């Protein structure tokens, strides 16, 4: 397979599956899943360690507490801290918290198992704190990778939910035994460790993009997210403008007219891509609309035999092409003869050809 075919196949495959990225449940389902996870997780962990009526009370109190606290943290994050961010509405913020809890409860349950095995409740607390530290790193990486918010807002959004949700655990532990000074020291330096770890990870990711394309990987990914979620083209097209190169574009125009234009066929040497509304993806329909408006006729813009290597980079380039095509189409049709339509097929592919004057139209 040639490099061009390989590139086209890779981009087409990515476009085919891009809509399946970051699939999240609806708001109501996310809320229900979060409530079930928090309540059942809190209840299971405490009842397992305290198999009594007291354990049930502890478990229900812990489960409902972390659910309500998490809901408050998600609301503050989406509606106040990241209120202007097009990615993090309440549903997506809650989806991140839901995933965080799945990860956190894994550590909690391991701690419960170790506490039962060794008869030491402190192991439950230690594993819970280890999970707390892990989701700080997780949230820092996710927010750094998916939002253009300031570093301050990213930091607050990353730390708010874990610290608030840790409070019910701390209260429960303080009821059963005295909290050691080491725990408070851990709470102090865990955000620092999280910051350093996430910085190392995101820097490694960005270096890949810088080496291959000259732009940070995560910045490119954020721009893609803004287009996919909010339909914004400018951020992603800004990168395409930097990565693209200028070249002449050939436009073939076939015009049918009598006293006035009846139909126009335009075949630009531009590929409608790369995806969605980015670059020249909508150029065919935009050209058709502009020509029909200008000449009051039927316009057709078929797909040329081209690949993604000739995608336009931005809406600005689209307007350049449209302006030139409309101007070039303002000519008088001079040929009066046309050949019969010829069809050729080998069983796999079919080709049509018709000659208009000195021009051949192949399809």
Buried (B, 14 or more C-beta within 10 A) or exposed (E): EEEEEEBBEEBBEEBEEBEEEEEBBEBEEBBEBBBEBBBEBBBBBBBBBBEEEEBBEBBBBBBBBBBBBBBBBBEBBBEEBBEEBBBBBBBBBBBBBBBBBEEBBBBBBBBBBBBBEEEEBBBBBBBBBBBBBBBBBBBBBBBBBBBBBEEEBBBBBBBBBBBBBBEBBBEBBEEEEEEEEEBEEBBEEBBEEBBEBBEEBBEEBBEEBBEEEEBBBBBBBBBBBBBBBEEBBEBBBBBBBEEBEEEEBEBEBBBBBEEEBBBBBBBBBBBBBBBBEBBBBBBBEBBBBBBBEBBEBBBBBEEBEBBBEBBBBBBEBBEEBBEEBBEEBEEEBEEEEEEEEEEEEEEEEEEEBBBBEEEEBEE
